[in-house]
């Protein structure tokens, strides 16, 4: 069961022949649903990164990225203030750059842009909070 602002939904799903199949029950009706796995691509930014924001006293951040074959970037942005999914994320292989939005509890949705240079990911959060991150060695 899932409870959302639209009410309660009931899911009954199973994996069958490589697809997710089942029913979604909402507002007293059951609807058939089916989905297929969208594979992730191996990219230089895929995985877990740890970084700091120097302007905020070296505040620690963690970034987790997965990239779909079409360049869509998904994952999480975590800090002492935030734990958010990524929104509108993109990875550009040609320029080795990425962008996404995340929810910051004290400022709404913020945009992050970054560029991969060697083993470091450097970028900006919002208008001017610069950060630098390196691939995590702890998983």
N, CA, C and O atoms as a GROMACS GRO file, in nm:
protein
  556
    1UNK      N    1   0.083  -0.118   0.000
    1UNK     CA    2   0.000   0.000   0.000
    1UNK      C    3   0.087   0.124   0.000
    1UNK      O    4   0.194   0.127   0.061
    2UNK      N    5   0.040   0.227  -0.068
    2UNK     CA    6   0.105   0.357  -0.072
    2UNK      C    7   0.000   0.461  -0.038
    2UNK      O    8  -0.110   0.460  -0.093
    3UNK      N    9   0.034   0.552   0.055
    3UNK     CA   10  -0.056   0.660   0.089
    3UNK      C   11   0.007   0.789   0.036
    3UNK      O   12   0.121   0.821   0.068
    4UNK      N   13  -0.069   0.861  -0.045
    4UNK     CA   14  -0.020   0.986  -0.103
    4UNK      C   15  -0.125   1.093  -0.086
    4UNK      O   16  -0.229   1.069  -0.025
    5UNK      N   17  -0.098   1.211  -0.139
    5UNK     CA   18  -0.195   1.320  -0.129
    5UNK      C   19  -0.323   1.288  -0.208
    5UNK      O   20  -0.424   1.355  -0.191
    6UNK      N   21  -0.317   1.186  -0.294
    6UNK     CA   22  -0.434   1.146  -0.372
    6UNK      C   23  -0.512   1.034  -0.306
    6UNK      O   24  -0.611   0.987  -0.361
    7UNK      N   25  -0.467   0.990  -0.187
    7UNK     CA   26  -0.534   0.880  -0.118
    7UNK      C   27  -0.447   0.756  -0.116
    7UNK      O   28  -0.327   0.761  -0.142
    8UNK      N   29  -0.509   0.644  -0.085
    8UNK     CA   30  -0.438   0.517  -0.072
    8UNK      C   31  -0.444   0.438  -0.201
    8UNK      O   32  -0.549   0.429  -0.265
    9UNK      N   33  -0.330   0.380  -0.239
    9UNK     CA   34  -0.323   0.293  -0.357
    9UNK      C   35  -0.269   0.157  -0.312
    9UNK      O   36  -0.182   0.149  -0.226
   10UNK      N   37  -0.322   0.051  -0.370
   10UNK     CA   38  -0.275  -0.084  -0.341
   10UNK      C   39  -0.210  -0.142  -0.465
   10UNK      O   40  -0.267  -0.137  -0.574
   11UNK      N   41  -0.090  -0.197  -0.448
   11UNK     CA   42  -0.018  -0.260  -0.558
   11UNK      C   43  -0.005  -0.408  -0.530
   11UNK      O   44   0.019  -0.449  -0.417
   12UNK      N   45  -0.022  -0.488  -0.633
   12UNK     CA   46   0.011  -0.631  -0.628
   12UNK      C   47   0.088  -0.659  -0.756
   12UNK      O   48   0.030  -0.663  -0.864
   13UNK      N   49   0.220  -0.678  -0.744
   13UNK     CA   50   0.304  -0.694  -0.862
   13UNK      C   51   0.395  -0.815  -0.847
   13UNK      O   52   0.422  -0.861  -0.736
   14UNK      N   53   0.443  -0.864  -0.962
   14UNK     CA   54   0.536  -0.976  -0.966
   14UNK      C   55   0.621  -0.962  -1.091
   14UNK      O   56   0.583  -0.893  -1.186
   15UNK      N   57   0.737  -1.026  -1.091
   15UNK     CA   58   0.821  -1.029  -1.209
   15UNK      C   59   0.782  -1.152  -1.290
   15UNK      O   60   0.781  -1.264  -1.239
   16UNK      N   61   0.751  -1.128  -1.416
   16UNK     CA   62   0.707  -1.237  -1.504
   16UNK      C   63   0.769  -1.215  -1.642
   16UNK      O   64   0.744  -1.113  -1.706
   17UNK      N   65   0.849  -1.309  -1.687
   17UNK     CA   66   0.915  -1.302  -1.817
   17UNK      C   67   0.992  -1.170  -1.835
   17UNK      O   68   0.986  -1.109  -1.941
   18UNK      N   69   1.063  -1.129  -1.730
   18UNK     CA   70   1.145  -1.008  -1.737
   18UNK      C   71   1.069  -0.878  -1.727
   18UNK      O   72   1.129  -0.771  -1.743
   19UNK      N   73   0.938  -0.883  -1.702
   19UNK     CA   74   0.857  -0.762  -1.687
   19UNK      C   75   0.794  -0.760  -1.550
   19UNK      O   76   0.772  -0.864  -1.489
   20UNK      N   77   0.765  -0.641  -1.502
   20UNK     CA   78   0.690  -0.623  -1.380
   20UNK      C   79   0.544  -0.616  -1.419
   20UNK      O   80   0.504  -0.530  -1.497
   21UNK      N   81   0.464  -0.707  -1.365
   21UNK     CA   82   0.321  -0.712  -1.400
   21UNK      C   83   0.237  -0.722  -1.274
   21UNK      O   84   0.280  -0.777  -1.172
   22UNK      N   85   0.116  -0.669  -1.282
   22UNK     CA   86   0.027  -0.678  -1.168
   22UNK      C   87  -0.090  -0.585  -1.179
   22UNK      O   88  -0.135  -0.550  -1.289
   23UNK      N   89  -0.141  -0.544  -1.062
   23UNK     CA   90  -0.257  -0.456  -1.058
   23UNK      C   91  -0.230  -0.338  -0.965
   23UNK      O   92  -0.154  -0.348  -0.868
   24UNK      N   93  -0.293  -0.229  -0.996
   24UNK     CA   94  -0.291  -0.109  -0.915
   24UNK      C   95  -0.436  -0.083  -0.875
   24UNK      O   96  -0.522  -0.065  -0.961
   25UNK      N   97  -0.461  -0.081  -0.746
   25UNK     CA   98  -0.595  -0.053  -0.697
   25UNK      C   99  -0.602   0.088  -0.644
   25UNK      O  100  -0.531   0.124  -0.550
   26UNK      N  101  -0.688   0.169  -0.704
   26UNK     CA  102  -0.704   0.307  -0.661
   26UNK      C  103  -0.849   0.350  -0.678
   26UNK      O  104  -0.912   0.321  -0.780
   27UNK      N  105  -0.902   0.418  -0.579
   27UNK     CA  106  -1.039   0.467  -0.580
   27UNK      C  107  -1.138   0.356  -0.611
   27UNK      O  108  -1.233   0.376  -0.688
   28UNK      N  109  -1.116   0.240  -0.553
   28UNK     CA  110  -1.209   0.128  -0.569
   28UNK      C  111  -1.200   0.054  -0.701
   28UNK      O  112  -1.282  -0.034  -0.728
   29UNK      N  113  -1.102   0.086  -0.783
   29UNK     CA  114  -1.087   0.019  -0.912
   29UNK      C  115  -0.951  -0.046  -0.920
   29UNK      O  116  -0.853   0.005  -0.866
   30UNK      N  117  -0.945  -0.159  -0.986
   30UNK     CA  118  -0.818  -0.229  -1.009
   30UNK      C  119  -0.781  -0.215  -1.157
   30UNK      O  120  -0.862  -0.245  -1.245
   31UNK      N  121  -0.660  -0.170  -1.182
   31UNK     CA  122  -0.612  -0.154  -1.319
   31UNK      C  123  -0.488  -0.241  -1.338
   31UNK      O  124  -0.407  -0.256  -1.248
   32UNK      N  125  -0.476  -0.297  -1.456
   32UNK     CA  126  -0.358  -0.376  -1.490
   32UNK      C  127  -0.240  -0.282  -1.515
   32UNK      O  128  -0.254  -0.178  -1.580
   33UNK      N  129  -0.124  -0.319  -1.462
   33UNK     CA  130  -0.003  -0.241  -1.489
   33UNK      C  131   0.108  -0.334  -1.535
   33UNK      O  132   0.109  -0.453  -1.502
   34UNK      N  133   0.200  -0.280  -1.611
   34UNK     CA  134   0.316  -0.357  -1.654
   34UNK      C  135   0.430  -0.261  -1.680
   34UNK      O  136   0.408  -0.148  -1.724
   35UNK      N  137   0.550  -0.306  -1.652
   35UNK     CA  138   0.666  -0.221  -1.673
   35UNK      C  139   0.786  -0.304  -1.712
   35UNK      O  140   0.794  -0.423  -1.683
   36UNK      N  141   0.879  -0.240  -1.779
   36UNK     CA  142   1.002  -0.307  -1.818
   36UNK      C  143   1.120  -0.232  -1.757
   36UNK      O  144   1.115  -0.111  -1.736
   37UNK      N  145   1.224  -0.306  -1.730
   37UNK     CA  146   1.344  -0.249  -1.672
   37UNK      C  147   1.414  -0.161  -1.775
   37UNK      O  148   1.436  -0.202  -1.889
   38UNK      N  149   1.448  -0.041  -1.733
   38UNK     CA  150   1.526   0.048  -1.818
   38UNK      C  151   1.670   0.039  -1.768
   38UNK      O  152   1.700   0.081  -1.657
   39UNK      N  153   1.759  -0.014  -1.850
   39UNK     CA  154   1.896  -0.037  -1.803
   39UNK      C  155   1.973   0.093  -1.780
   39UNK      O  156   1.945   0.196  -1.841
   40UNK      N  157   2.070   0.084  -1.692
   40UNK     CA  158   2.160   0.196  -1.667
   40UNK      C  159   2.286   0.176  -1.749
   40UNK      O  160   2.328   0.063  -1.773
   41UNK      N  161   2.346   0.286  -1.790
   41UNK     CA  162   2.470   0.283  -1.867
   41UNK      C  163   2.588   0.298  -1.771
   41UNK      O  164   2.577   0.364  -1.668
   42UNK      N  165   2.698   0.238  -1.805
   42UNK     CA  166   2.821   0.257  -1.728
   42UNK      C  167   2.882   0.389  -1.776
   42UNK      O  168   2.917   0.403  -1.893
   43UNK      N  169   2.895   0.486  -1.685
   43UNK     CA  170   2.951   0.616  -1.720
   43UNK      C  171   3.057   0.653  -1.616
   43UNK      O  172   3.064   0.590  -1.510
   44UNK      N  173   3.139   0.751  -1.645
   44UNK     CA  174   3.240   0.794  -1.549
   44UNK      C  175   3.183   0.854  -1.420
   44UNK      O  176   3.254   0.863  -1.320
   45UNK      N  177   3.056   0.895  -1.420
   45UNK     CA  178   2.998   0.954  -1.298
   45UNK      C  179   2.909   0.856  -1.222
   45UNK      O  180   2.864   0.888  -1.112
   46UNK      N  181   2.884   0.740  -1.278
   46UNK     CA  182   2.797   0.643  -1.210
   46UNK      C  183   2.858   0.602  -1.076
   46UNK      O  184   2.978   0.579  -1.065
   47UNK      N  185   2.772   0.594  -0.974
   47UNK     CA  186   2.817   0.549  -0.843
   47UNK      C  187   2.810   0.657  -0.738
   47UNK      O  188   2.745   0.760  -0.755
   48UNK      N  189   2.879   0.631  -0.627
   48UNK     CA  190   2.875   0.717  -0.509
   48UNK      C  191   2.994   0.812  -0.505
   48UNK      O  192   3.108   0.772  -0.529
   49UNK      N  193   2.967   0.940  -0.475
   49UNK     CA  194   3.068   1.044  -0.464
   49UNK      C  195   3.053   1.113  -0.329
   49UNK      O  196   2.942   1.131  -0.280
   50UNK      N  197   3.166   1.151  -0.268
   50UNK     CA  198   3.166   1.230  -0.145
   50UNK      C  199   3.234   1.362  -0.175
   50UNK      O  200   3.335   1.366  -0.245
   51UNK      N  201   3.178   1.471  -0.120
   51UNK     CA  202   3.235   1.601  -0.146
   51UNK      C  203   3.216   1.698  -0.032
   51UNK      O  204   3.160   1.664   0.073
   52UNK      N  205   3.262   1.820  -0.055
   52UNK     CA  206   3.249   1.927   0.042
   52UNK      C  207   3.208   2.056  -0.026
   52UNK      O  208   3.230   2.076  -0.146
   53UNK      N  209   3.147   2.144   0.053
   53UNK     CA  210   3.111   2.278   0.009
   53UNK      C  211   3.196   2.374   0.094
   53UNK      O  212   3.158   2.406   0.206
   54UNK      N  213   3.309   2.420   0.042
   54UNK     CA  214   3.400   2.504   0.120
   54UNK      C  215   3.336   2.629   0.180
   54UNK      O  216   3.366   2.665   0.294
   55UNK      N  217   3.248   2.696   0.106
   55UNK     CA  218   3.186   2.820   0.155
   55UNK      C  219   3.095   2.796   0.274
   55UNK      O  220   3.055   2.891   0.342
   56UNK      N  221   3.061   2.670   0.300
   56UNK     CA  222   2.975   2.636   0.413
   56UNK      C  223   3.056   2.560   0.518
   56UNK      O  224   3.005   2.466   0.580
   57UNK      N  225   3.182   2.601   0.538
   57UNK     CA  226   3.265   2.537   0.639
   57UNK      C  227   3.299   2.394   0.605
   57UNK      O  228   3.308   2.308   0.693
   58UNK      N  229   3.319   2.367   0.477
   58UNK     CA  230   3.348   2.231   0.428
   58UNK      C  231   3.236   2.133   0.462
   58UNK      O  232   3.262   2.018   0.497
   59UNK      N  233   3.112   2.180   0.450
   59UNK     CA  234   2.996   2.093   0.472
   59UNK      C  235   3.006   1.971   0.380
   59UNK      O  236   3.036   1.984   0.262
   60UNK      N  237   2.979   1.854   0.436
   60UNK     CA  238   2.990   1.729   0.361
   60UNK      C  239   2.864   1.702   0.280
   60UNK      O  240   2.753   1.726   0.326
   61UNK      N  241   2.884   1.651   0.157
   61UNK     CA  242   2.773   1.607   0.074
   61UNK      C  243   2.805   1.469   0.017
   61UNK      O  244   2.921   1.431   0.004
   62UNK      N  245   2.700   1.396  -0.014
   62UNK     CA  246   2.712   1.269  -0.085
   62UNK      C  247   2.622   1.275  -0.207
   62UNK      O  248   2.509   1.324  -0.199
   63UNK      N  249   2.672   1.224  -0.317
   63UNK     CA  250   2.597   1.223  -0.443
   63UNK      C  251   2.598   1.080  -0.494
   63UNK      O  252   2.703   1.016  -0.500
   64UNK      N  253   2.481   1.029  -0.532
   64UNK     CA  254   2.474   0.897  -0.591
   64UNK      C  255   2.409   0.911  -0.728
   64UNK      O  256   2.298   0.963  -0.741
   65UNK      N  257   2.480   0.864  -0.831
   65UNK     CA  258   2.433   0.880  -0.968
   65UNK      C  259   2.419   0.746  -1.039
   65UNK      O  260   2.501   0.656  -1.023
   66UNK      N  261   2.313   0.736  -1.118
   66UNK     CA  262   2.296   0.632  -1.218
   66UNK      C  263   2.249   0.703  -1.344
   66UNK      O  264   2.175   0.800  -1.336
   67UNK      N  265   2.293   0.654  -1.459
   67UNK     CA  266   2.261   0.720  -1.586
   67UNK      C  267   2.191   0.621  -1.677
   67UNK      O  268   2.241   0.511  -1.701
   68UNK      N  269   2.076   0.660  -1.727
   68UNK     CA  270   2.004   0.579  -1.825
   68UNK      C  271   2.075   0.589  -1.959
   68UNK      O  272   2.156   0.680  -1.981
   69UNK      N  273   2.046   0.497  -2.049
   69UNK     CA  274   2.111   0.495  -2.181
   69UNK      C  275   2.090   0.624  -2.260
   69UNK      O  276   2.171   0.657  -2.347
   70UNK      N  277   1.982   0.696  -2.232
   70UNK     CA  278   1.953   0.820  -2.304
   70UNK      C  279   2.015   0.944  -2.238
   70UNK      O  280   1.990   1.056  -2.282
   71UNK      N  281   2.095   0.925  -2.132
   71UNK     CA  282   2.160   1.037  -2.064
   71UNK      C  283   2.083   1.092  -1.945
   71UNK      O  284   2.130   1.186  -1.881
   72UNK      N  285   1.966   1.036  -1.916
   72UNK     CA  286   1.891   1.080  -1.798
   72UNK      C  287   1.966   1.038  -1.672
   72UNK      O  288   2.003   0.922  -1.656
   73UNK      N  289   1.989   1.134  -1.585
   73UNK     CA  290   2.061   1.113  -1.461
   73UNK      C  291   1.962   1.098  -1.346
   73UNK      O  292   1.875   1.183  -1.328
   74UNK      N  293   1.974   0.990  -1.269
   74UNK     CA  294   1.890   0.969  -1.151
   74UNK      C  295   1.981   0.943  -1.032
   74UNK      O  296   2.098   0.910  -1.049
   75UNK      N  297   1.927   0.959  -0.912
   75UNK     CA  298   2.006   0.932  -0.793
   75UNK      C  299   1.960   1.015  -0.675
   75UNK      O  300   1.842   1.048  -0.663
   76UNK      N  301   2.057   1.049  -0.586
   76UNK     CA  302   2.026   1.122  -0.463
   76UNK      C  303   2.133   1.227  -0.434
   76UNK      O  304   2.250   1.211  -0.469
   77UNK      N  305   2.090   1.333  -0.368
   77UNK     CA  306   2.178   1.436  -0.312
   77UNK      C  307   2.154   1.434  -0.162
   77UNK      O  308   2.040   1.450  -0.117
   78UNK      N  309   2.261   1.415  -0.084
   78UNK     CA  310   2.248   1.412   0.061
   78UNK      C  311   2.348   1.505   0.126
   78UNK      O  312   2.464   1.515   0.084
   79UNK      N  313   2.303   1.574   0.230
   79UNK     CA  314   2.387   1.658   0.313
   79UNK      C  315   2.327   1.658   0.453
   79UNK      O  316   2.230   1.586   0.478
   80UNK      N  317   2.384   1.737   0.543
   80UNK     CA  318   2.325   1.744   0.677
   80UNK      C  319   2.187   1.809   0.674
   80UNK      O  320   2.109   1.792   0.767
   81UNK      N  321   2.157   1.883   0.567
   81UNK     CA  322   2.029   1.953   0.555
   81UNK      C  323   1.932   1.887   0.457
   81UNK      O  324   1.812   1.915   0.461
   82UNK      N  325   1.982   1.800   0.369
   82UNK     CA  326   1.899   1.748   0.260
   82UNK      C  327   1.918   1.599   0.241
   82UNK      O  328   2.026   1.544   0.265
   83UNK      N  329   1.813   1.536   0.198
   83UNK     CA  330   1.817   1.398   0.148
   83UNK      C  331   1.710   1.393   0.040
   83UNK      O  332   1.592   1.371   0.068
   84UNK      N  333   1.752   1.414  -0.083
   84UNK     CA  334   1.656   1.436  -0.191
   84UNK      C  335   1.689   1.351  -0.314
   84UNK      O  336   1.805   1.327  -0.346
   85UNK      N  337   1.584   1.308  -0.379
   85UNK     CA  338   1.600   1.249  -0.512
   85UNK      C  339   1.645   1.360  -0.608
   85UNK      O  340   1.629   1.478  -0.578
   86UNK      N  341   1.701   1.321  -0.722
   86UNK     CA  342   1.739   1.416  -0.825
   86UNK      C  343   1.620   1.437  -0.919
   86UNK      O  344   1.546   1.343  -0.947
   87UNK      N  345   1.604   1.559  -0.967
   87UNK     CA  346   1.496   1.592  -1.059
   87UNK      C  347   1.554   1.653  -1.185
   87UNK      O  348   1.645   1.736  -1.179
   88UNK      N  349   1.502   1.612  -1.301
   88UNK     CA  350   1.544   1.669  -1.428
   88UNK      C  351   1.692   1.650  -1.457
   88UNK      O  352   1.753   1.734  -1.522
   89UNK      N  353   1.750   1.541  -1.409
   89UNK     CA  354   1.892   1.520  -1.423
   89UNK      C  355   1.934   1.480  -1.564
   89UNK      O  356   1.866   1.402  -1.631
   90UNK      N  357   2.049   1.534  -1.608
   90UNK     CA  358   2.105   1.496  -1.738
   90UNK      C  359   2.256   1.479  -1.725
   90UNK      O  360   2.322   1.548  -1.647
   91UNK      N  361   2.310   1.387  -1.802
   91UNK     CA  362   2.454   1.364  -1.814
   91UNK      C  363   2.489   1.381  -1.961
   91UNK      O  364   2.427   1.319  -2.047
   92UNK      N  365   2.588   1.465  -1.989
   92UNK     CA  366   2.635   1.487  -2.125
   92UNK      C  367   2.774   1.427  -2.138
   92UNK      O  368   2.872   1.483  -2.089
   93UNK      N  369   2.781   1.313  -2.204
   93UNK     CA  370   2.907   1.240  -2.220
   93UNK      C  371   3.010   1.324  -2.295
   93UNK      O  372   3.128   1.322  -2.261
   94UNK      N  373   2.967   1.396  -2.396
   94UNK     CA  374   3.058   1.472  -2.480
   94UNK      C  375   3.130   1.582  -2.401
   94UNK      O  376   3.250   1.605  -2.420
   95UNK      N  377   3.059   1.651  -2.313
   95UNK     CA  378   3.119   1.760  -2.237
   95UNK      C  379   3.159   1.718  -2.095
   95UNK      O  380   3.216   1.796  -2.020
   96UNK      N  381   3.129   1.591  -2.060
   96UNK     CA  382   3.158   1.538  -1.926
   96UNK      C  383   3.096   1.627  -1.818
   96UNK      O  384   3.159   1.658  -1.717
   97UNK      N  385   2.971   1.668  -1.843
   97UNK     CA  386   2.903   1.756  -1.749
   97UNK      C  387   2.764   1.700  -1.715
   97UNK      O  388   2.707   1.621  -1.789
   98UNK      N  389   2.714   1.743  -1.600
   98UNK     CA  390   2.582   1.699  -1.555
   98UNK      C  391   2.509   1.816  -1.493
   98UNK      O  392   2.568   1.916  -1.455
   99UNK      N  393   2.378   1.799  -1.483
   99UNK     CA  394   2.295   1.897  -1.412
   99UNK      C  395   2.174   1.825  -1.357
   99UNK      O  396   2.128   1.725  -1.412
  100UNK      N  397   2.122   1.878  -1.247
  100UNK     CA  398   2.001   1.824  -1.185
  100UNK      C  399   1.950   1.925  -1.083
  100UNK      O  400   2.020   2.018  -1.046
  101UNK      N  401   1.828   1.904  -1.040
  101UNK     CA  402   1.769   1.980  -0.931
  101UNK      C  403   1.750   1.886  -0.813
  101UNK      O  404   1.736   1.766  -0.830
  102UNK      N  405   1.750   1.943  -0.692
  102UNK     CA  406   1.717   1.866  -0.572
  102UNK      C  407   1.641   1.956  -0.477
  102UNK      O  408   1.647   2.078  -0.488
  103UNK      N  409   1.570   1.897  -0.382
  103UNK     CA  410   1.491   1.973  -0.286
  103UNK      C  411   1.576   2.007  -0.165
  103UNK      O  412   1.628   1.919  -0.096
  104UNK      N  413   1.591   2.138  -0.139
  104UNK     CA  414   1.662   2.188  -0.023
  104UNK      C  415   1.557   2.242   0.074
  104UNK      O  416   1.486   2.336   0.040
  105UNK      N  417   1.545   2.183   0.194
  105UNK     CA  418   1.435   2.220   0.284
  105UNK      C  419   1.427   2.369   0.319
  105UNK      O  420   1.319   2.419   0.348
  106UNK      N  421   1.540   2.440   0.315
  106UNK     CA  422   1.541   2.580   0.355
  106UNK      C  423   1.541   2.676   0.237
  106UNK      O  424   1.552   2.798   0.256
  107UNK      N  425   1.528   2.624   0.115
  107UNK     CA  426   1.534   2.713   0.000
  107UNK      C  427   1.461   2.664  -0.122
  107UNK      O  428   1.477   2.721  -0.230
  108UNK      N  429   1.382   2.560  -0.110
  108UNK     CA  430   1.310   2.508  -0.226
  108UNK      C  431   1.399   2.422  -0.314
  108UNK      O  432   1.498   2.366  -0.267
  109UNK      N  433   1.365   2.413  -0.438
  109UNK     CA  434   1.439   2.330  -0.533
  109UNK      C  435   1.558   2.408  -0.587
  109UNK      O  436   1.544   2.519  -0.639
  110UNK      N  437   1.678   2.349  -0.574
  110UNK     CA  438   1.800   2.412  -0.621
  110UNK      C  439   1.857   2.336  -0.740
  110UNK      O  440   1.843   2.215  -0.751
  111UNK      N  441   1.922   2.409  -0.830
  111UNK     CA  442   1.986   2.350  -0.947
  111UNK      C  443   2.134   2.329  -0.919
  111UNK      O  444   2.201   2.415  -0.861
  112UNK      N  445   2.184   2.213  -0.960
  112UNK     CA  446   2.326   2.180  -0.948
  112UNK      C  447   2.380   2.157  -1.088
  112UNK      O  448   2.319   2.086  -1.168
  113UNK      N  449   2.495   2.217  -1.117
  113UNK     CA  450   2.567   2.191  -1.241
  113UNK      C  451   2.708   2.151  -1.203
  113UNK      O  452   2.766   2.206  -1.108
  114UNK      N  453   2.765   2.056  -1.277
  114UNK     CA  454   2.900   2.009  -1.244
  114UNK      C  455   2.969   1.956  -1.368
  114UNK      O  456   2.905   1.922  -1.468
  115UNK      N  457   3.101   1.950  -1.359
  115UNK     CA  458   3.184   1.900  -1.469
  115UNK      C  459   3.284   1.803  -1.410
  115UNK      O  460   3.341   1.826  -1.303
  116UNK      N  461   3.305   1.694  -1.481
  116UNK     CA  462   3.403   1.594  -1.441
  116UNK      C  463   3.536   1.630  -1.506
  116UNK      O  464   3.545   1.648  -1.627
  117UNK      N  465   3.640   1.640  -1.424
  117UNK     CA  466   3.775   1.668  -1.473
  117UNK      C  467   3.868   1.569  -1.404
  117UNK      O  468   3.899   1.584  -1.286
  118UNK      N  469   3.913   1.470  -1.478
  118UNK     CA  470   3.995   1.365  -1.418
  118UNK      C  471   3.911   1.286  -1.320
  118UNK      O  472   3.807   1.231  -1.355
  119UNK      N  473   3.957   1.280  -1.195
  119UNK     CA  474   3.887   1.204  -1.090
  119UNK      C  475   3.802   1.294  -1.001
  119UNK      O  476   3.749   1.247  -0.901
  120UNK      N  477   3.788   1.423  -1.035
  120UNK     CA  478   3.713   1.516  -0.952
  120UNK      C  479   3.590   1.569  -1.024
  120UNK      O  480   3.591   1.594  -1.145
  121UNK      N  481   3.486   1.585  -0.947
  121UNK     CA  482   3.362   1.644  -0.995
  121UNK      C  483   3.351   1.780  -0.926
  121UNK      O  484   3.343   1.786  -0.803
  122UNK      N  485   3.349   1.887  -1.003
  122UNK     CA  486   3.340   2.022  -0.947
  122UNK      C  487   3.218   2.091  -1.003
  122UNK      O  488   3.184   2.076  -1.121
  123UNK      N  489   3.150   2.167  -0.916
  123UNK     CA  490   3.031   2.233  -0.965
  123UNK      C  491   2.978   2.339  -0.871
  123UNK      O  492   3.045   2.381  -0.776
  124UNK      N  493   2.855   2.380  -0.901
  124UNK     CA  494   2.788   2.486  -0.827
  124UNK      C  495   2.648   2.440  -0.788
  124UNK      O  496   2.576   2.380  -0.867
  125UNK      N  497   2.613   2.471  -0.664
  125UNK     CA  498   2.479   2.444  -0.612
  125UNK      C  499   2.407   2.578  -0.602
  125UNK      O  500   2.457   2.671  -0.539
  126UNK      N  501   2.291   2.588  -0.665
  126UNK     CA  502   2.219   2.715  -0.665
  126UNK      C  503   2.298   2.820  -0.740
  126UNK      O  504   2.359   2.792  -0.844
  127UNK      N  505   2.296   2.941  -0.688
  127UNK     CA  506   2.361   3.052  -0.757
  127UNK      C  507   2.512   3.058  -0.736
  127UNK      O  508   2.585   3.103  -0.825
  128UNK      N  509   2.562   3.013  -0.619
  128UNK     CA  510   2.705   3.035  -0.597
  128UNK      C  511   2.773   2.941  -0.498
  128UNK      O  512   2.890   2.965  -0.468
  129UNK      N  513   2.711   2.839  -0.447
  129UNK     CA  514   2.777   2.747  -0.353
  129UNK      C  515   2.856   2.643  -0.431
  129UNK      O  516   2.800   2.546  -0.483
  130UNK      N  517   2.987   2.663  -0.438
  130UNK     CA  518   3.071   2.571  -0.514
  130UNK      C  519   3.100   2.447  -0.430
  130UNK      O  520   3.106   2.453  -0.308
  131UNK      N  521   3.119   2.334  -0.500
  131UNK     CA  522   3.154   2.210  -0.432
  131UNK      C  523   3.255   2.133  -0.516
  131UNK      O  524   3.272   2.159  -0.635
  132UNK      N  525   3.321   2.040  -0.451
  132UNK     CA  526   3.412   1.948  -0.517
  132UNK      C  527   3.388   1.811  -0.456
  132UNK      O  528   3.368   1.799  -0.335
  133UNK      N  529   3.390   1.707  -0.541
  133UNK     CA  530   3.364   1.572  -0.493
  133UNK      C  531   3.456   1.474  -0.562
  133UNK      O  532   3.503   1.496  -0.673
  134UNK      N  533   3.482   1.364  -0.491
  134UNK     CA  534   3.562   1.254  -0.544
  134UNK      C  535   3.485   1.125  -0.526
  134UNK      O  536   3.398   1.114  -0.438
  135UNK      N  537   3.516   1.028  -0.609
  135UNK     CA  538   3.449   0.899  -0.600
  135UNK      C  539   3.471   0.841  -0.461
  135UNK      O  540   3.582   0.844  -0.408
  136UNK      N  541   3.365   0.788  -0.402
  136UNK     CA  542   3.373   0.729  -0.268
  136UNK      C  543   3.453   0.600  -0.272
  136UNK      O  544   3.443   0.521  -0.366
  137UNK      N  545   3.532   0.580  -0.169
  137UNK     CA  546   3.608   0.456  -0.158
  137UNK      C  547   3.543   0.359  -0.061
  137UNK      O  548   3.592   0.248  -0.042
  138UNK      N  549   3.431   0.400   0.000
  138UNK     CA  550   3.363   0.316   0.099
  138UNK      C  551   3.238   0.251   0.042
  138UNK      O  552   3.144   0.222   0.117
  139UNK      N  553   3.233   0.228  -0.086
  139UNK     CA  554   3.117   0.160  -0.143
  139UNK      C  555   3.061   0.237  -0.251
  139UNK      O  556   2.962   0.195  -0.312
   0.00000   0.00000   0.00000
